[in-house]
Amino acid sequence: MEMFDSTELRACIENLYSVFSVYPTPKYTDPCLHCHILEDDVKLRFRPLREMTTEDFDGYADDALLTWGDEVVYKHYLPRIFELFLAGSEEELWYISPETLFSRLRYGRWRTWPDAEQSAVVEFLHAVWRSVLNDSSRHPDGYMTMESWVCTIAQAEDDLEPYLSEWLDIETLPAYLALSSLLLTSAVALQENSGKEAFWDKREPQYEQLKQWIRSAAVRRKLKSAEARWGQKYGQEFGAARSMLEWP
């Protein structure tokens, strides 16, 4: 089963292809030859973009913009990389962690790109975020916890407020369960910073933003609302999540 599949996400991918189509296949992708070999460059340019596989991106997806290629090279491959990410199963979790994958946008300084490119990326990020929040099968027991998904967005975005606000606005049961899952399966509600995922290490301001949001009155109200609406079946879970916010 595909990790993500929705009309909105498919439209976002097609938009990425359209917007980034101005970047042709590179004549040379410039891998670091201390880390890679020339055949790696050939493999990356061998197939048409839409026919490339996860195996074709082996090495590049992890090293893009660090030891392999520049922003122009990355922009050519970006639509297919994210399309393959969406097509993978959570059991496989693709060939690279989502946190690492999304951090490449930050390394590529995507907030300095032309407006149309930034808009296409923003639409994609929010579509992924909504898909995560509205599908209860992705939390709390999957390989990717809700903390992992928030951290994934934080690898690309400096400001989490639009995503956290959207979470509060979504009234589906899975979005409420995602919130209780975050509180019950991570250390984010605790005062100390021990226990957080390692991928937060370079995103401390974003982690602090999440911690402050978790303790906001709006989050407490959302959990109380959840207890009132679904208390018969999920009251114990929502109550336990709310009790996490009562710790000193």
TORVOLO-333698 format. One line per 5 residues: number of its first residue (from 0); for each residue y, x, z of C-alpha. Coordinates in Angstrom, 1 decimal. Last residue first. Example, Ala and Ser with C-alpha at 12.3 -4.5 7.8 and 13.67 -1.06 7.14 Angstrom:
% residues 2
1	-1.1:13.7:7.1; -4.5:12.3:7.8;
% end
This chain:
% residues 248
247	20.8:5.0:36.5; 18.1:3.0:34.8; 19.1:-0.6:34.0; 19.0:0.0:30.2; 15.3:0.5:30.3;
242	15.0:-2.9:31.9; 16.2:-4.4:28.6; 13.1:-3.0:26.9; 10.8:-4.3:29.5; 12.3:-7.8:29.2;
237	12.0:-7.6:25.4; 8.3:-6.7:25.7; 7.5:-9.3:28.4; 9.3:-12.0:26.5; 7.5:-11.4:23.3;
232	5.4:-14.5:22.8; 7.0:-17.2:25.0; 10.3:-15.2:25.1; 10.9:-15.5:21.4; 14.4:-17.1:21.2;
227	15.6:-16.6:24.8; 14.1:-13.2:25.2; 15.6:-12.1:21.9; 19.0:-13.3:22.9; 18.8:-11.3:26.0;
222	17.9:-8.2:23.9; 20.9:-8.9:21.6; 23.2:-9.3:24.5; 22.1:-6.0:26.0; 22.7:-4.3:22.6;
217	26.2:-5.8:22.4; 27.0:-4.7:25.9; 26.5:-1.1:24.9; 23.9:1.2:26.4; 22.0:1.7:23.2;
212	25.3:2.4:21.4; 26.1:5.3:23.7; 22.7:6.9:23.1; 23.0:6.4:19.4; 26.4:8.2:19.3;
207	25.0:10.9:21.4; 22.2:11.4:18.9; 24.7:11.5:16.1; 26.8:14.1:17.8; 23.6:16.2:18.4;
202	22.5:16.3:14.8; 21.2:19.9:14.4; 18.6:19.5:17.1; 18.0:15.8:16.3; 15.0:16.8:14.2;
197	13.1:17.9:17.3; 12.7:14.4:18.6; 14.2:13.5:21.9; 12.2:14.1:25.1; 14.9:15.8:27.1;
192	18.4:14.6:26.6; 19.0:13.3:30.2; 20.5:9.9:30.9; 17.5:8.0:29.5; 17.9:5.2:26.9;
187	17.1:7.6:24.0; 13.8:8.8:25.5; 11.7:7.1:22.9; 8.9:4.5:22.7; 10.2:1.6:24.8;
182	13.8:1.6:23.8; 13.2:2.2:20.1; 10.4:-0.4:20.1; 12.7:-3.0:21.7; 15.2:-2.5:19.0;
177	12.6:-2.6:16.2; 11.3:-5.8:17.7; 14.7:-7.4:17.4; 14.9:-6.3:13.7; 11.3:-7.6:13.2;
172	12.3:-11.0:14.6; 15.1:-11.4:12.0; 18.7:-11.8:13.1; 20.3:-8.8:11.4; 23.9:-8.4:12.7;
167	23.0:-6.0:15.5; 21.1:-3.7:13.1; 24.1:-3.8:10.7; 26.3:-2.5:13.4; 23.9:0.4:14.0;
162	23.9:1.2:10.3; 27.6:1.1:9.9; 28.1:3.1:13.2; 25.8:6.0:12.3; 28.6:8.3:11.3;
157	27.6:11.8:10.0; 25.1:10.4:7.5; 22.3:12.3:5.8; 20.2:13.6:8.6; 21.3:10.7:10.7;
152	19.4:8.3:8.5; 16.2:10.2:9.2; 17.1:10.3:12.9; 17.3:6.5:12.9; 13.9:6.3:11.2;
147	12.3:8.8:13.6; 13.7:6.9:16.6; 12.1:3.7:15.2; 8.8:5.5:15.1; 7.3:7.0:11.9;
142	3.6:7.5:12.3; 3.2:3.8:12.8; 2.7:2.0:16.1; 6.2:0.6:16.8; 7.1:-0.1:14.0;
137	6.6:0.0:10.3; 4.6:-3.3:10.2; 7.6:-5.0:11.7; 9.3:-5.0:8.3; 13.0:-6.2:8.5;
132	14.4:-3.1:10.2; 12.8:-0.6:7.9; 13.7:-2.5:4.8; 17.3:-2.8:6.0; 17.5:0.9:6.5;
127	16.0:1.7:3.1; 18.6:-0.6:1.4; 21.3:1.0:3.5; 20.4:4.4:2.3; 20.1:3.3:-1.3;
122	23.5:1.6:-1.3; 25.1:4.7:0.3; 23.5:6.9:-2.4; 24.8:4.8:-5.3; 28.2:4.7:-3.7;
117	28.4:8.4:-3.3; 27.4:9.0:-6.9; 30.0:6.5:-8.1; 32.7:8.1:-5.9; 32.2:11.6:-7.3;
112	30.4:14.0:-4.8; 32.1:15.3:-1.6; 30.1:13.0:0.7; 27.0:14.4:-0.9; 27.5:17.8:0.6;
107	24.2:19.0:-0.9; 23.0:20.2:2.5; 23.7:16.7:3.7; 21.7:15.1:0.9; 18.9:17.6:1.6;
102	18.8:16.2:5.1; 17.2:13.0:3.7; 14.0:14.9:2.7; 13.7:16.8:5.9; 14.0:13.7:8.0;
97	11.6:11.8:5.7; 9.0:14.5:6.3; 7.6:16.1:3.1; 4.6:15.5:1.0; 4.6:11.7:1.2;
92	3.9:10.2:4.6; 0.3:9.9:3.5; -0.5:7.2:6.1; 3.0:5.8:5.6; 2.2:5.2:1.9;
87	4.2:6.7:-0.9; 6.1:4.7:-3.5; 9.4:4.9:-1.6; 9.3:8.7:-1.5; 8.3:8.9:-5.1;
82	11.5:6.9:-6.0; 13.5:9.2:-3.7; 12.4:12.3:-5.6; 12.7:10.6:-8.9; 16.3:9.7:-8.4;
77	17.3:13.1:-6.9; 15.8:15.3:-9.6; 19.0:15.7:-11.8; 21.2:15.8:-8.7; 19.3:18.7:-7.2;
72	19.8:20.9:-10.2; 23.6:20.2:-10.1; 23.7:20.7:-6.4; 22.2:24.2:-6.6; 18.7:25.6:-7.0;
67	15.9:26.8:-4.7; 16.3:28.7:-1.5; 18.3:26.2:0.5; 19.6:23.6:-1.9; 16.0:22.4:-2.5;
62	13.5:24.2:-0.4; 11.3:21.3:0.9; 11.5:19.1:-2.2; 11.1:22.3:-4.4; 7.9:23.5:-2.8;
57	5.7:20.7:-4.2; 7.9:18.7:-6.5; 5.3:18.6:-9.4; 2.7:17.6:-6.8; 4.7:14.5:-5.9;
52	4.5:13.5:-9.6; 6.9:13.7:-12.5; 6.7:11.1:-15.2; 10.2:9.7:-14.6; 11.8:13.1:-15.0;
47	10.0:14.1:-18.2; 7.4:16.7:-17.5; 7.4:20.6:-17.5; 10.7:21.3:-15.8; 9.5:21.7:-12.2;
42	6.3:23.4:-13.4; 8.3:26.0:-15.3; 10.4:26.8:-12.2; 7.2:27.2:-10.1; 5.8:29.5:-12.8;
37	8.7:31.9:-12.2; 7.4:32.5:-8.7; 8.6:31.4:-5.3; 9.8:32.7:-1.9; 11.2:36.1:-2.9;
32	11.9:34.8:-6.3; 14.4:32.3:-4.9; 14.2:29.4:-7.4; 16.9:29.1:-10.0; 16.2:25.8:-11.7;
27	16.5:27.1:-15.3; 17.3:25.1:-18.4; 18.1:22.2:-16.1; 16.9:18.7:-17.1; 20.1:16.8:-17.8;
22	22.7:15.7:-15.2; 24.6:12.7:-16.6; 21.6:10.6:-15.7; 22.7:10.7:-12.1; 24.4:7.2:-12.1;
17	21.8:5.5:-14.2; 18.8:7.0:-12.4; 20.4:6.2:-9.0; 21.1:2.6:-10.2; 17.4:2.2:-11.1;
12	16.5:3.4:-7.6; 18.9:0.9:-6.0; 17.5:-1.9:-8.1; 13.9:-1.0:-7.0; 15.2:-1.0:-3.4;
7	16.7:-4.5:-3.7; 13.7:-6.0:-5.5; 11.5:-4.7:-2.7; 8.7:-2.3:-2.1; 8.6:0.4:0.6;
2	5.6:2.3:2.0; 3.4:1.3:-0.9; 0.0:0.0:0.0;
% end
